[in-house]
Amino acid sequence: MILPKKCGGVGMRDASYANTALLGNLIWDLVQGSRKLWVQVLSSRYLCDTSVFEEVAKPNSFSLWRRILNPRYELQGGFSFNVGNSSTLVWFEDWSGHGMLGKHLPFVHISDSPLTLKDLIKEGQWNIAGLSTPLPEPVRQRLLDIVPVTNVNLQDHWIWKPSSIGVYYAFDAYAWLCRSQTQILPSDSWQWIWKLEAPKKVWSRLDALALLGFTAATVKDWVHTQVQGQHSLLFVAAIWGLWRWNVMVIGDKDWSVDYVVRWIHREHKDYEAWLTKQGSDDDSSRVRWTLPSPGLVKLYTNGAFSDIHGCMSMGGLVRDDSGNWVAGFIAGSSGGNTLMAEILAIKLELQLLLELNIQSDICDQG
């Protein structure tokens, strides 16, 4: 029932995971040290110098407090501490999720007392060789098991790793908790296509494509068979129509199976009509791409936001003055909006240009 549709399930939400993800908002407030009144009261009453991930709820604790703590172990793997440009003390502040490390040591050498996290990290790795403080093996191993996350442009703070922006959202947490369920089928398997009932109905209505090529082992083989076949234009129209129907970033939102099939056939006829005009002198329907000036490149970016799925998608490509492909990228992120998606697409494209050491360019943002 709770398996994703692409894995043959019904796609219903797992109530237990959903509840854990929602309670995670409260854990997020606690680790962030929010100034909300309830956080201040409960933290001073129960946590003191103990991490929320280490706190053991006592039988006589407030029942609400015990319920808040219930999901913390399931979510702990998604939390991490970002080391920025602040001065979080290594031994006397809780940054590891295991409480203050100093409480687990026999003593802290006076020369190591003022050490901050950024002092102890070198080139993304822990630099503990020069410490004067003896580290018991459990503490040493616990420290080495933590992968340092650094961003010197930000303050020291807790982040939610599954999110691209580091902020906890119940939507991200639910997807992260369900990650094991989405790995049931190999990523290159095409069989999940048949598990989606609505697209299956569409494929069966396209007579020329009904079962053609579905004996292929992978998506790559299946697509290759279709593109090289005699019904390649119909196949392209079907892929485009199903993508629009599924993502619904653009166009109508209430398409029926009959409407999708009609739309695909209409699109197919347009493709055939366009190809027929290729040999004529009528250029009115052709889309032209203008080459950039010699020595320059032209780049295109686009970003979109899906209200249904609550996520953004970005993409872009770079072409040289001969029209040849230079580089490209695709990316996605949960949350956001259309404007943010467009801005992130431009940012990622500019980062790509810097990596390619391209100094001058023409930008066309689609």
Number of C-alpha atoms within 10 A of each C-alpha: 11 15 17 19 18 19 20 18 13 14 13 11 14 15 10 10 19 18 13 21 26 16 19 25 15 18 23 20 15 21 21 13 14 13 11 10 9 13 18 13 12 14 18 11 10 18 17 11 15 18 21 24 19 14 16 14 16 11 8 7 12 12 11 8 13 15 12 17 19 15 21 22 12 13 21 15 12 16 20 20 21 22 24 18 15 15 15 21 19 21 21 18 16 20 23 18 18 15 21 19 21 16 13 14 14 11 11 18 12 10 10 15 14 14 17 18 21 21 14 16 16 11 8 12 13 18 13 15 7 8 14 12 16 13 18 12 9 10 15 12 11 13 16 14 10 13 12 20 17 19 12 13 10 12 15 20 17 22 21 22 20 19 18 13 12 15 14 22 18 17 17 20 24 21 16 19 17 18 11 9 13 16 10 12 14 11 11 11 13 21 19 16 18 17 17 17 12 15 20 14 15 22 21 13 14 17 10 13 18 14 11 15 15 19 11 16 13 16 16 12 15 16 18 14 16 19 15 10 13 11 14 17 19 23 21 17 21 24 15 13 19 19 13 17 21 13 15 18 19 11 10 9 13 9 15 12 16 11 12 18 22 14 17 22 17 13 19 20 15 14 15 12 11 14 12 10 14 12 9 8 7 9 12 7 9 11 7 7 7 9 14 17 13 9 10 16 24 20 23 18 24 20 24 21 26 18 15 11 13 13 18 25 20 23 22 22 17 22 19 19 15 13 14 10 12 13 15 17 14 15 14 17 18 19 20 15 16 17 13 16 24 21 16 22 27 23 13 19 26 16 12 18 19 11 9 11 9 12 9 11 18 13 15 12 14 11
